[in-house]
Each structure stands twice: as structure tokens, then as C-alpha cells.
Amino acid sequence: MNADAEMPARAGAVPLLEETLAEVRAAVAACFAAAGAIAVESDEYGHHRAREYENAVALLKMSAELGIAIARIKGEFNQNINVVRSEKPLRTRRRGEA
């Protein structure tokens, strides 16, 4: 299959991914609401509340991946710049040097 034939199929995937992203947002909100509704008395060590927060974080990570997939399909460009420090010391100017 050539690249031109793939573009309509990819473009058709965007609404589905965006719908899924909206569902993930709702699930994250539900996790936070559930964590907030847990009574401290019934969750003595905070495990249940922590698990709800862990679920929300996992969903947020997945939503980031969905966002990246949508951006790639739409052809948006990202550029990451990595700065690497050399172990060689830099030359410093002495007083009076231009």
C-alpha cells in the first residue's frame, strides 16, 4: 500500500482517537472524584485512595500517547533538542581580554 492510500485511513482514525481521548479524560475525572470520596476512616493506610490516584496517572500517561498519535497523524512536527555537556573545560577570559 502506498503512502497516498494510507492518508485517508489515517485521517479516519483521528476522530476515533479524539473520542477515546475524551473518554479517558472522563475516566481520569472519575478516578479523582473516587479518590476524593473515600472516607479517611475506611481507608486507614490510604491504599485505596493511592490506587485511585495511580489509576488516574496511568490514564494520563495513556492520554499523552493518544495526543502524540493524533499529532503524528495530522502531520504536526515536533523537534526535541538534547544538550550534551562536554567534559572538556571551557576557556575563560582573563581580565583585560576582549
N, C-alpha and C positions, 0 to 999 in steps of 0.2 A: 504494500500500500504506500502511495507516495504522500508527501507532506501536505499537498493541497487537499487530498481526500480526507486527511486526518483532522483538518481545521474545523469543519462543521461538526464532527463528532465531539471534538474537544469543547467547542463553543456550547454545544448542547449540555455538556457536563456542568458548566458554570452555574446555571440555576439550581441544579440538584445539590451541588456543593454549598451554595449560598443558603438553601433551605436547611440543609444539615447543620450549617453553622448557626443558624437561628435556633434550631432545636438544642444545640449544645449550649448556647447562651442561656436558654430557659432552664436546662438541667443544672448549670452552674448556679444560677439564682436559687434553684430548689435546694441544692446542697447547702448553700449558705443559710437559707431560711431554716432548713432542718437542723443545722448546727446551732443556730441561734435559739431554736425552740426546745433544745434539750435542757432539761432541768439539771442544775448542778447536783442536786440531791440524788438523782437517779443515775448520775454518771460520775461517781466518786473520784475516779482517777483520770477522767477526761478522755478515755479511749474512744467512746462513741463519737464525741464531738471532733476529736482529732481525725477519725476516719472520714467523717463528712468533709472536713477541710482537705484531706488528702484526695478524696474523690473530686472535689472542685478543682484542685490544682492539676490533676491528671486530665480533666476535661479541658482546662485552659490550655495545657500543652497541646492537646489534640486540635483545639480550635486554631492555634497558631499554625500548625501544619496545614490545616484546611485553608487558612488565609494565604499561606505560601503557595499552595497548589492553585488556588484561584488566580493569584497574581501571575504565576507562570503561564497558565493557560491564556490569560488575557495578554500575555506578551510584555508585561511590565519588567523593567530592568532594575536589577539590584547590583550594587557594587560594594564589596567588602574590602576594606583596606587594612592590611596587617602591618604593624610596625614592629620591626625586629631591631633590638638594640645590639650593637656590636660590642664585643668585649674590649676592643681597642680604645684606649682613652682618647678623647678629643683634645686637640691642641687648643690651649687657651691663650688669649692675647696678654701680653705684658703691658704694664703701664707705659704709656707713651707711644705704643704701636698703633698704627692706623688700621 
